[in-house]
């Protein structure tokens, strides 16, 4: 009985070994498939004495499909493979707030196309508007005192008359640009609700004219300063300069309550919610957008394959969501130095870890790949 029990235990042990060997061989097959060795014929032969045998045949033994990773000579059609991630042409632009506040309005939706400078999210701005009004009132008072000094004030003479006039013109032009910018914001918002709004074209023209006028006045101020030299302002002139600086700071604070699109593109993600209190944080942007006119892949090529990558080189990109389908592209940019891999976590950094070279690949035409998708990039010969 003890011998029979031992024999049964040995049989179970051999069965476990066979099962483990089968699992290891299947893992090898999976690894080969992941390397793209589709041109080799792999045969599974099951016999009583050898549960699984792996036989590699020649490419002629098993006809390869048209999308095979081999050339007619039997060599692999690609020279290097690398993991990658899909992204817009501009990369994913994460837009957050620069000041704490409450979300008052979300002006765009997912997949909306937006123009450069368009307001995406507005925060509550009552406090910012109050500060601006106060600063403008103080600036107006300081200008009146400079032009008409109060009775009893110390007599001072200034040789900055031409500079003062140029500064006044610049300040007026800056206020005009701000007013035109806010008018354009309202016109764009109205056009998004009711396309074909007649006021939009006029608002764009007035804003462009205001910006041109500001450039001219700034150029005139620079010329006036260069002609007059570095003349120090008197007390009343200095007070006016300080008051106008407060106006500029208040305007900047007000503009920070409006999150604008830095480029023209498409809205990819919206994390803002109406009434939500938000604060500056890099972890969770309120809006993510990007230029989707060209879809790119950012791949990480291992150090041993760096010399195989060239600008303009053709690349085949594969994604598990589209099995059997290849997306073609070419190498558009190559990083000038190696860096640590960022596509996935490798755990603790070791001295034997290989560094990678980032490569940007422009995909041809319109592709269904979405930003953030993981892909495999195969660099062709």
Secondary structure, DSSP 8 states (H G I E B T S, - for coil): -HHHHHHHHHHHHHHHHHHHHHHHHHHHHHHHHHTT-TTSEEEEE--SS-S-EEEEE-TTTS---TT-SB-TTSSBSEEEEEEEEEEETT--EEE--SS-EEEEEE---TT-EE-TT-EEEEE--HHHHHHHHHHHHHHHHHHHHHHS--TT------S-HHHHHHHHHHHHHHHHHHHHHHHHHHHHHHHHHSTT-THHHHHHHHHHHHHHHHHHHHHHHHHHHHHH-S----HHHHHHHHHHHHHHHHHHHHHTTEEE-SSSEEEEEE---TT-EE---SSS-SEEEE-TTSEEEEEEEEGGGGGG--TT-EEEEE-GGGTT--EEEEEEEE-SS-B---SS--SS--TT---EEEEEEEE-S-----TT-EEEEEEE-
